[in-house]
Amino acid sequence: MNKFSRIGFIFAAAGSAVGLGNIWKFPYITGEYGGGAFVLVYLLCIVFIGLVVFIAESYLGQASEANVSSTFIKMSKTKNPNWKYAGFMVFAGLFILAFYSVVLGWILNYIIVSFGNLPNSAQAAGNSFNTLISEKIGLQILLHSIVALITIFIVLKGVKDGIEKINLILMPLLGVIMFGLLAYALTLDSFSKSIEFMFRADWSKIDENALLAALGQAFFTLSLGIGTIMTYSASLPQKNNFVKSSLYVAIVDTTIAIVAGLIIFSFLFAAGAKSSAGPGLVFISLPVIFEQWGTLGNIIAVAFFSALLFAGITSAVSMIEPVLMLFIERFNMTRKKAVAICGSIFYIFGIIALLSMSSSYKESLTFFGKNAFDWMDFLTSSISMPIAAIITCIFLGFFVDKEKIKNKFTQHVPVAIFNIWYVLVKYIVPLAVTILLLNKLGIIK
Protein backbone atom coordinates (compact mmCIF):
# COMPACT_ATOMS: atom_id res chain seq x y z
CA MET A 1 0.00 0.00 0.00
CA ASN A 2 1.30 3.49 -0.88
CA LYS A 3 1.95 5.61 2.18
CA PHE A 4 1.16 9.26 2.80
CA SER A 5 3.93 11.49 4.05
CA ARG A 6 2.97 13.09 7.37
CA ILE A 7 2.21 16.43 5.73
CA GLY A 8 0.49 14.56 2.91
CA PHE A 9 -1.83 12.85 5.39
CA ILE A 10 -2.64 16.11 7.17
CA PHE A 11 -3.39 17.87 3.88
CA ALA A 12 -5.43 14.92 2.57
CA ALA A 13 -7.43 14.54 5.81
CA ALA A 14 -7.89 18.31 6.02
CA GLY A 15 -8.93 18.30 2.35
CA SER A 16 -11.50 15.66 3.18
CA ALA A 17 -12.76 17.63 6.17
CA VAL A 18 -12.68 21.09 4.58
CA GLY A 19 -15.45 21.18 2.00
CA LEU A 20 -18.84 22.67 1.24
CA GLY A 21 -19.79 22.05 4.87
CA ASN A 22 -17.30 24.71 6.00
CA ILE A 23 -17.79 27.44 3.42
CA TRP A 24 -21.44 26.93 2.45
CA LYS A 25 -23.28 25.03 5.17
CA PHE A 26 -21.62 26.29 8.38
CA PRO A 27 -22.27 30.02 7.71
CA TYR A 28 -25.93 29.58 6.79
CA ILE A 29 -26.63 27.26 9.76
CA THR A 30 -24.85 29.71 12.06
CA GLY A 31 -27.04 32.47 10.63
CA GLU A 32 -30.22 30.45 11.19
CA TYR A 33 -29.37 29.75 14.84
CA GLY A 34 -28.34 33.23 15.87
CA GLY A 35 -24.56 33.31 15.61
CA GLY A 36 -22.27 33.09 18.64
CA ALA A 37 -24.23 30.62 20.78
CA PHE A 38 -24.41 28.13 17.90
CA VAL A 39 -20.69 28.61 17.19
CA LEU A 40 -19.92 27.72 20.82
CA VAL A 41 -22.17 24.63 20.71
CA TYR A 42 -20.54 23.60 17.44
CA LEU A 43 -17.04 23.99 18.89
CA LEU A 44 -18.02 21.85 21.89
CA CYS A 45 -19.35 19.19 19.50
CA ILE A 46 -16.08 19.30 17.55
CA VAL A 47 -13.90 18.94 20.68
CA PHE A 48 -15.88 16.44 22.75
CA ILE A 49 -17.52 14.37 20.00
CA GLY A 50 -16.04 15.05 16.55
CA LEU A 51 -12.38 15.00 17.54
CA VAL A 52 -12.91 11.97 19.80
CA VAL A 53 -14.38 9.95 16.91
CA PHE A 54 -11.77 11.31 14.48
CA ILE A 55 -8.95 10.07 16.73
CA ALA A 56 -10.73 6.71 17.10
CA GLU A 57 -10.93 6.28 13.32
CA SER A 58 -7.31 7.42 12.91
CA TYR A 59 -6.11 4.88 15.47
CA LEU A 60 -8.04 2.00 13.88
CA GLY A 61 -6.79 2.84 10.39
CA GLN A 62 -3.14 3.28 11.31
CA ALA A 63 -3.07 0.20 13.55
CA SER A 64 -4.74 -2.08 11.00
CA GLU A 65 -3.27 -0.76 7.73
CA ALA A 66 -6.33 -2.21 5.98
CA ASN A 67 -9.62 -1.27 4.34
CA VAL A 68 -12.52 -0.44 6.66
CA SER A 69 -14.19 -3.86 6.55
CA SER A 70 -10.93 -5.72 7.22
CA THR A 71 -10.01 -3.21 9.93
CA PHE A 72 -12.94 -4.24 12.12
CA ILE A 73 -12.08 -7.94 11.77
CA LYS A 74 -8.36 -7.44 12.29
CA MET A 75 -8.69 -5.18 15.33
CA SER A 76 -11.38 -7.18 17.21
CA LYS A 77 -10.20 -9.33 20.12
CA THR A 78 -11.72 -12.50 18.62
CA LYS A 79 -11.09 -11.69 14.93
CA ASN A 80 -14.81 -12.34 14.39
CA PRO A 81 -15.45 -12.27 10.60
CA ASN A 82 -18.96 -10.86 11.15
CA TRP A 83 -17.36 -7.50 11.92
CA LYS A 84 -16.84 -7.12 8.17
CA TYR A 85 -20.44 -5.88 7.97
CA ALA A 86 -19.42 -2.76 9.89
CA GLY A 87 -17.73 -1.77 6.66
CA PHE A 88 -21.17 -0.77 5.33
CA MET A 89 -20.32 2.79 6.31
CA VAL A 90 -18.10 3.26 3.26
CA PHE A 91 -21.06 3.08 0.88
CA ALA A 92 -22.55 6.19 2.47
CA GLY A 93 -19.68 8.10 0.90
CA LEU A 94 -20.80 7.14 -2.60
CA PHE A 95 -24.32 8.44 -2.02
CA ILE A 96 -23.03 11.64 -0.44
CA LEU A 97 -20.75 12.05 -3.45
CA ALA A 98 -23.74 11.58 -5.78
CA PHE A 99 -25.54 14.74 -4.62
CA TYR A 100 -22.28 16.48 -3.63
CA SER A 101 -21.12 16.26 -7.25
CA VAL A 102 -24.37 17.92 -8.36
CA VAL A 103 -23.78 20.84 -5.96
CA LEU A 104 -20.18 21.14 -7.19
CA GLY A 105 -21.65 21.38 -10.69
CA TRP A 106 -23.74 24.35 -9.56
CA ILE A 107 -20.60 25.98 -8.16
CA LEU A 108 -18.75 25.40 -11.43
CA ASN A 109 -21.65 27.13 -13.19
CA TYR A 110 -21.38 30.13 -10.84
CA ILE A 111 -17.64 30.43 -11.51
CA ILE A 112 -18.45 30.76 -15.22
CA VAL A 113 -21.33 33.19 -14.54
CA SER A 114 -19.06 35.32 -12.32
CA PHE A 115 -16.97 36.30 -15.36
CA GLY A 116 -20.04 37.98 -16.86
CA ASN A 117 -23.14 39.73 -15.57
CA LEU A 118 -24.21 38.78 -12.06
CA PRO A 119 -27.88 39.12 -10.98
CA ASN A 120 -28.73 42.61 -9.71
CA SER A 121 -31.59 41.68 -7.37
CA ALA A 122 -32.56 38.90 -4.98
CA GLN A 123 -35.52 38.06 -7.21
CA ALA A 124 -33.30 37.79 -10.30
CA ALA A 125 -30.75 35.69 -8.39
CA GLY A 126 -33.47 33.42 -7.03
CA ASN A 127 -35.05 32.99 -10.45
CA SER A 128 -31.66 32.22 -11.99
CA PHE A 129 -30.85 29.56 -9.38
CA ASN A 130 -34.31 28.02 -9.50
CA THR A 131 -34.17 27.88 -13.30
CA LEU A 132 -30.82 26.12 -13.11
CA ILE A 133 -32.00 23.34 -10.81
CA SER A 134 -35.54 22.96 -12.15
CA GLU A 135 -35.24 23.55 -15.90
CA LYS A 136 -31.64 23.24 -17.11
CA ILE A 137 -31.29 19.46 -16.91
CA GLY A 138 -28.81 19.20 -19.77
CA LEU A 139 -26.50 21.84 -18.30
CA GLN A 140 -26.61 20.19 -14.87
CA ILE A 141 -25.76 16.79 -16.34
CA LEU A 142 -22.83 18.35 -18.22
CA LEU A 143 -21.52 20.06 -15.06
CA HIS A 144 -22.06 16.91 -12.96
CA SER A 145 -20.17 14.94 -15.64
CA ILE A 146 -17.20 17.34 -15.52
CA VAL A 147 -16.98 17.07 -11.72
CA ALA A 148 -17.30 13.27 -11.90
CA LEU A 149 -14.51 13.03 -14.50
CA ILE A 150 -12.19 15.23 -12.41
CA THR A 151 -12.86 13.09 -9.32
CA ILE A 152 -12.34 9.83 -11.23
CA PHE A 153 -9.11 11.10 -12.82
CA ILE A 154 -7.65 11.98 -9.42
CA VAL A 155 -8.52 8.71 -7.66
CA LEU A 156 -7.28 6.64 -10.62
CA LYS A 157 -3.81 7.96 -9.79
CA GLY A 158 -3.96 6.40 -6.32
CA VAL A 159 -3.15 7.64 -2.82
CA LYS A 160 0.32 9.07 -3.40
CA ASP A 161 0.20 10.32 -6.97
CA GLY A 162 -3.48 11.32 -6.99
CA ILE A 163 -5.00 12.21 -3.62
CA GLU A 164 -1.85 13.48 -1.88
CA LYS A 165 -0.69 15.55 -4.85
CA ILE A 166 -4.04 17.22 -5.51
CA ASN A 167 -4.38 18.14 -1.83
CA LEU A 168 -0.83 19.53 -1.71
CA ILE A 169 -1.88 21.84 -4.56
CA LEU A 170 -5.51 22.70 -3.79
CA MET A 171 -5.33 23.08 0.01
CA PRO A 172 -2.67 25.84 -0.08
CA LEU A 173 -4.60 27.53 -2.93
CA LEU A 174 -7.77 27.35 -0.84
CA GLY A 175 -5.91 28.88 2.11
CA VAL A 176 -4.56 31.73 -0.04
CA ILE A 177 -8.00 32.52 -1.49
CA MET A 178 -9.77 32.34 1.89
CA PHE A 179 -7.30 34.58 3.68
CA GLY A 180 -7.26 36.95 0.69
CA LEU A 181 -11.05 37.26 1.03
CA LEU A 182 -10.61 37.70 4.80
CA ALA A 183 -8.11 40.52 4.18
CA TYR A 184 -10.70 42.26 2.00
CA ALA A 185 -13.44 41.66 4.58
CA LEU A 186 -11.22 43.34 7.19
CA THR A 187 -11.41 46.58 5.18
CA LEU A 188 -15.21 46.68 5.42
CA ASP A 189 -16.97 48.60 8.19
CA SER A 190 -19.23 45.58 8.63
CA PHE A 191 -16.38 43.32 9.77
CA SER A 192 -16.78 44.38 13.41
CA LYS A 193 -20.49 43.54 13.21
CA SER A 194 -19.56 40.15 11.75
CA ILE A 195 -17.23 39.45 14.69
CA GLU A 196 -19.93 40.49 17.15
CA PHE A 197 -22.49 38.23 15.46
CA MET A 198 -20.13 35.23 15.32
CA PHE A 199 -18.89 35.47 18.90
CA ARG A 200 -21.71 37.00 20.93
CA ALA A 201 -23.98 34.33 22.38
CA ASP A 202 -27.73 34.58 21.76
CA TRP A 203 -29.07 31.56 23.64
CA SER A 204 -32.70 32.21 22.70
CA LYS A 205 -32.28 30.34 19.39
CA ILE A 206 -30.56 27.29 20.88
CA ASP A 207 -32.89 24.30 21.15
CA GLU A 208 -32.69 20.57 20.36
CA ASN A 209 -32.72 21.39 16.65
CA ALA A 210 -29.65 23.59 17.09
CA LEU A 211 -27.89 20.80 19.00
CA LEU A 212 -28.71 18.32 16.24
CA ALA A 213 -27.54 20.77 13.58
CA ALA A 214 -24.26 21.37 15.43
CA LEU A 215 -23.63 17.63 15.85
CA GLY A 216 -24.55 16.88 12.23
CA GLN A 217 -22.25 19.66 11.05
CA ALA A 218 -19.39 18.30 13.19
CA PHE A 219 -19.81 14.82 11.68
CA PHE A 220 -20.22 16.06 8.12
CA THR A 221 -17.34 18.52 8.20
CA LEU A 222 -14.84 16.04 9.69
CA SER A 223 -15.89 13.26 7.26
CA LEU A 224 -16.79 10.93 10.13
CA GLY A 225 -18.79 7.76 9.74
CA ILE A 226 -17.96 7.06 6.09
CA GLY A 227 -14.59 5.36 6.54
CA THR A 228 -12.50 8.14 4.99
CA ILE A 229 -10.34 8.81 8.03
CA MET A 230 -9.79 5.09 8.64
CA THR A 231 -8.81 4.60 5.01
CA TYR A 232 -6.47 7.58 4.92
CA SER A 233 -4.93 6.61 8.27
CA ALA A 234 -4.23 3.11 6.92
CA SER A 235 -1.75 4.87 4.61
CA LEU A 236 -0.13 6.76 7.50
CA PRO A 237 3.33 5.46 8.52
CA GLN A 238 3.32 3.68 11.90
CA LYS A 239 5.82 6.10 13.47
CA ASN A 240 3.60 9.12 12.82
CA ASN A 241 1.71 10.73 15.71
CA PHE A 242 -1.93 10.13 14.73
CA VAL A 243 -3.23 12.09 17.74
CA LYS A 244 -1.32 15.24 16.82
CA SER A 245 -2.24 14.84 13.13
CA SER A 246 -5.93 14.52 14.11
CA LEU A 247 -5.69 17.69 16.18
CA TYR A 248 -4.06 19.59 13.30
CA VAL A 249 -6.86 18.53 10.93
CA ALA A 250 -9.56 19.60 13.40
CA ILE A 251 -7.86 22.98 13.88
CA VAL A 252 -7.53 23.60 10.11
CA ASP A 253 -11.12 22.50 9.51
CA THR A 254 -12.57 24.68 12.26
CA THR A 255 -10.43 27.68 11.30
CA ILE A 256 -11.65 27.58 7.69
CA ALA A 257 -15.27 27.38 8.90
CA ILE A 258 -14.85 30.37 11.24
CA VAL A 259 -13.01 32.39 8.57
CA ALA A 260 -15.74 31.57 6.02
CA GLY A 261 -18.37 32.77 8.48
CA LEU A 262 -16.54 36.04 9.14
CA ILE A 263 -16.11 36.68 5.41
CA ILE A 264 -19.69 35.87 4.41
CA PHE A 265 -21.35 37.77 7.26
CA SER A 266 -19.12 40.79 6.56
CA PHE A 267 -20.34 40.74 2.96
CA LEU A 268 -23.96 40.29 4.01
CA PHE A 269 -23.93 43.03 6.66
CA ALA A 270 -22.11 45.42 4.29
CA ALA A 271 -25.06 45.10 1.92
CA GLY A 272 -27.65 45.30 4.69
CA ALA A 273 -28.74 41.71 4.03
CA LYS A 274 -30.07 39.27 6.62
CA SER A 275 -27.81 36.73 8.34
CA SER A 276 -30.52 34.07 8.17
CA ALA A 277 -30.49 33.68 4.39
CA GLY A 278 -30.59 29.87 4.64
CA PRO A 279 -29.26 27.39 2.05
CA GLY A 280 -29.66 29.98 -0.72
CA LEU A 281 -27.11 32.27 0.91
CA VAL A 282 -24.23 31.33 -1.42
CA PHE A 283 -26.26 30.99 -4.63
CA ILE A 284 -28.76 33.83 -4.19
CA SER A 285 -27.70 36.41 -1.59
CA LEU A 286 -23.95 36.65 -2.29
CA PRO A 287 -24.09 37.00 -6.11
CA VAL A 288 -26.35 40.07 -5.70
CA ILE A 289 -23.87 41.61 -3.25
CA PHE A 290 -20.95 40.88 -5.58
CA GLU A 291 -22.84 42.55 -8.46
CA GLN A 292 -23.10 45.78 -6.45
CA TRP A 293 -19.29 45.96 -6.27
CA GLY A 294 -18.81 46.13 -10.03
CA THR A 295 -15.63 44.62 -11.51
CA LEU A 296 -14.17 44.04 -8.04
CA GLY A 297 -17.29 42.02 -7.27
CA ASN A 298 -16.68 39.80 -10.30
CA ILE A 299 -13.11 39.15 -9.15
CA ILE A 300 -14.24 38.35 -5.60
CA ALA A 301 -17.05 36.14 -6.93
CA VAL A 302 -14.63 34.10 -9.07
CA ALA A 303 -12.25 33.73 -6.10
CA PHE A 304 -15.04 32.77 -3.70
CA PHE A 305 -16.65 30.15 -5.93
CA SER A 306 -13.20 28.80 -6.88
CA ALA A 307 -12.48 28.33 -3.17
CA LEU A 308 -15.76 26.44 -2.85
CA LEU A 309 -14.88 24.24 -5.85
CA PHE A 310 -11.36 23.47 -4.57
CA ALA A 311 -12.72 22.58 -1.13
CA GLY A 312 -15.40 20.42 -2.70
CA ILE A 313 -13.04 18.49 -5.01
CA THR A 314 -10.69 17.55 -2.15
CA SER A 315 -13.69 16.27 -0.20
CA ALA A 316 -15.12 14.44 -3.22
CA VAL A 317 -12.03 12.28 -3.73
CA SER A 318 -12.08 11.34 -0.04
CA MET A 319 -15.65 10.03 -0.26
CA ILE A 320 -14.89 7.48 -2.97
CA GLU A 321 -11.51 6.18 -1.72
CA PRO A 322 -12.86 4.01 1.16
CA VAL A 323 -15.10 2.04 -1.22
CA LEU A 324 -12.24 1.68 -3.70
CA MET A 325 -9.97 0.20 -1.03
CA LEU A 326 -12.71 -2.21 0.01
CA PHE A 327 -13.18 -3.44 -3.55
CA ILE A 328 -9.42 -3.60 -4.24
CA GLU A 329 -8.41 -5.43 -1.05
CA ARG A 330 -11.40 -7.64 -0.27
CA PHE A 331 -12.50 -8.46 -3.81
CA ASN A 332 -9.07 -8.35 -5.48
CA MET A 333 -10.16 -5.78 -8.08
CA THR A 334 -7.76 -3.59 -9.98
CA ARG A 335 -8.01 0.10 -9.16
CA LYS A 336 -9.31 0.79 -12.68
CA LYS A 337 -12.17 -1.69 -12.30
CA ALA A 338 -13.04 -0.46 -8.80
CA VAL A 339 -13.05 3.16 -10.00
CA ALA A 340 -15.25 2.22 -12.98
CA ILE A 341 -17.83 0.56 -10.71
CA CYS A 342 -17.84 3.24 -7.99
CA GLY A 343 -17.75 6.06 -10.53
CA SER A 344 -20.74 4.61 -12.35
CA ILE A 345 -22.71 4.26 -9.12
CA PHE A 346 -22.27 7.82 -7.86
CA TYR A 347 -22.62 9.28 -11.37
CA ILE A 348 -25.96 7.55 -12.01
CA PHE A 349 -27.34 8.41 -8.57
CA GLY A 350 -26.16 11.98 -9.10
CA ILE A 351 -28.29 12.20 -12.23
CA ILE A 352 -31.25 10.80 -10.27
CA ALA A 353 -30.62 13.44 -7.58
CA LEU A 354 -30.58 16.35 -10.03
CA LEU A 355 -33.61 15.04 -11.94
CA SER A 356 -35.55 14.82 -8.66
CA MET A 357 -35.35 18.63 -8.36
CA SER A 358 -36.40 19.32 -11.94
CA SER A 359 -39.93 20.40 -12.78
CA SER A 360 -40.24 17.52 -15.29
CA TYR A 361 -39.28 14.62 -12.98
CA LYS A 362 -39.72 15.97 -9.44
CA GLU A 363 -43.12 14.39 -8.85
CA SER A 364 -42.07 10.88 -9.94
CA LEU A 365 -38.85 11.04 -7.88
CA THR A 366 -40.42 12.28 -4.65
CA PHE A 367 -41.27 9.77 -1.91
CA PHE A 368 -42.89 10.43 1.48
CA GLY A 369 -42.42 14.17 1.11
CA LYS A 370 -38.74 14.14 0.12
CA ASN A 371 -37.21 14.10 -3.33
CA ALA A 372 -34.32 11.74 -4.15
CA PHE A 373 -31.71 14.48 -3.52
CA ASP A 374 -33.07 15.13 -0.01
CA TRP A 375 -33.37 11.40 0.76
CA MET A 376 -29.70 10.84 -0.11
CA ASP A 377 -28.74 13.72 2.16
CA PHE A 378 -31.00 12.62 5.02
CA LEU A 379 -30.15 8.91 4.98
CA THR A 380 -26.40 9.55 4.94
CA SER A 381 -25.83 12.60 7.14
CA SER A 382 -28.70 12.05 9.60
CA ILE A 383 -28.81 8.22 9.78
CA SER A 384 -25.82 6.36 8.39
CA MET A 385 -23.00 8.61 9.62
CA PRO A 386 -24.20 8.82 13.27
CA ILE A 387 -24.88 5.04 13.39
CA ALA A 388 -21.41 4.33 11.96
CA ALA A 389 -19.84 6.58 14.60
CA ILE A 390 -21.77 4.81 17.38
CA ILE A 391 -20.63 1.41 16.09
CA THR A 392 -17.01 2.60 15.84
CA CYS A 393 -17.01 3.89 19.42
CA ILE A 394 -18.68 0.76 20.87
CA PHE A 395 -16.31 -1.46 18.89
CA LEU A 396 -13.25 0.39 20.13
CA GLY A 397 -14.49 0.54 23.70
CA PHE A 398 -15.70 -3.06 24.13
CA PHE A 399 -14.24 -5.26 21.38
CA VAL A 400 -10.65 -4.03 21.01
CA ASP A 401 -7.90 -4.84 23.54
CA LYS A 402 -7.59 -1.75 25.75
CA GLU A 403 -3.90 -2.37 26.47
CA LYS A 404 -3.07 -2.35 22.77
CA ILE A 405 -4.85 0.97 22.35
CA LYS A 406 -3.19 2.38 25.46
CA ASN A 407 0.30 1.30 24.37
CA LYS A 408 -0.08 3.03 21.01
CA PHE A 409 -1.67 6.17 22.46
CA THR A 410 0.89 6.64 25.22
CA GLN A 411 3.66 6.75 22.65
CA HIS A 412 2.28 10.18 21.81
CA VAL A 413 0.21 11.51 24.75
CA PRO A 414 0.22 11.23 28.57
CA VAL A 415 -1.77 8.43 30.20
CA ALA A 416 -4.20 10.96 31.71
CA ILE A 417 -5.15 12.24 28.24
CA PHE A 418 -5.68 8.67 27.05
CA ASN A 419 -7.92 7.87 30.03
CA ILE A 420 -10.13 10.90 29.36
CA TRP A 421 -10.40 10.04 25.66
CA TYR A 422 -11.15 6.39 26.40
CA VAL A 423 -14.05 7.23 28.74
CA LEU A 424 -15.45 9.62 26.15
CA VAL A 425 -15.17 7.13 23.28
CA LYS A 426 -16.48 4.14 25.28
CA TYR A 427 -19.41 5.71 27.12
CA ILE A 428 -20.11 9.42 26.62
CA VAL A 429 -19.95 9.84 22.84
CA PRO A 430 -22.02 6.78 21.81
CA LEU A 431 -24.66 7.63 24.43
CA ALA A 432 -24.83 11.30 23.40
CA VAL A 433 -24.99 10.51 19.66
CA THR A 434 -27.64 7.82 20.24
CA ILE A 435 -29.86 10.22 22.21
CA LEU A 436 -29.52 12.95 19.59
CA LEU A 437 -30.16 10.46 16.76
CA LEU A 438 -33.33 9.13 18.41
CA ASN A 439 -34.44 12.72 18.96
CA LYS A 440 -33.81 13.52 15.30
CA LEU A 441 -35.97 10.57 14.29
CA GLY A 442 -38.72 11.66 16.69
CA ILE A 443 -38.46 8.46 18.76
CA ILE A 444 -37.69 10.40 21.94
CA LYS A 445 -38.27 14.02 22.84
Buried (B, 14 or more C-beta within 10 A) or exposed (E): EEBBBBEBBBBBBBBBBBBBBBBBBBBBBBBBBBBBBBBBBBBBBBEBBBBBBBBBBBBBBBBBBBBBBBBBBBBBEEEEEEBBEBBBBBBBBBBBBBBBBBBBBBBBBBBEBBEEEBBEEBEBBBEBBBEBBBEBBEBBBEBBBBBBEBBBEBBBBBBBEBBBBBBBEBBEEBBEBBBBBBEBBEEBEBBEBBBEBBBEBEEEBBEEEBBBBBBBBBBBBBBBBBBBBBBBBBBBEEEBBBBEBBBBBBEBBBBBBBBBBBBBBBBBBBBEBEBBBEEBBBBBBBBBBBBEBEEEBBBBBBBBBBBBBBBBBBBBBBBBBBBBBBBBBBEEBEBEBBBBBBBEBBBEBBBBBBBBBBEEBBEEBBEEEBBBBBBBBEBBBBBBBBBBBBBBBBBBBEBBEBEEBBEBBEEBBEEEEBEBBBEBBBEBBBEBBBEBBEBBEEEEE
